[in-house]
Amino acid sequence: MKKKVIKGLIVVLCMLSIFLFSTDNSRESTSKSNRVILGITNLFHKDLSNKEKEKIIDMFFVPIRKMAHFGIYLVLGISLISFLREFSIPILKLLLLSIFLAFLYACSDEIHQLFVPGRSGQFSDVLLDTLGASVGIFIYYLLFRKRLNYEQEERVG
C-alpha cells in the first residue's frame, strides 16, 4: 500500500510539473528555454557576443523545447508504468494503458495551452509527448521484463 501511494505521488508530481510549465505564457516560456540554451552554451563558450548568443538561441530553440517535451514525458511514462504495475495488470494491458494515459495527459496539456496567452496547442507535441512516454515505458519494461513475466506467471499459476 505504501509503494502505491509513493508511486502515485510521483505520477502526480510529474503531471503537476508539466502543468506548471504549461501555465507559462509565451514570454516566460521563451525566457526559460533561452536560459537553458545559454546556460549550456556558457559551459563551453564563456565570451560570446550578443549576436553570437542570439544565433545560438535561434539554432537550438526548437530542439531544446522538443527535447524538454520528450524528456519530461519519458519520466511520466516510467512513473506511470511503475505505478500501474502495483495493480497486477497483465503485461500487454499494462503497456497499452500506460501509453494511453500518457497520450490523454498530453492531449489535456495541449488543450490547456490553448488558454494560456501566446501559447498554442499542437498535435505534433501530443505525438512527441506520447513518443517520449512510450520510450520511457519500454525502457522500464526492458529493465523489469523478467520480474514482470514472473509476476504474471505467479498470478496465472
FENZI-V51806 format. One record per helix or strand of 2 or more residues. SS is the DSSP state (h for helix, s for strand). FROM is the first residue (numbers start at 1). TO is the last residue. If there is no record, write none. Layout:
BEGIN
ss: [SS,SS]
from: [FROM,FROM]
to: [TO,TO]
END
This chain:
BEGIN
ss: [h,h,h,h,h]
from: [2,26,50,91,123]
to: [22,44,85,113,156]
END
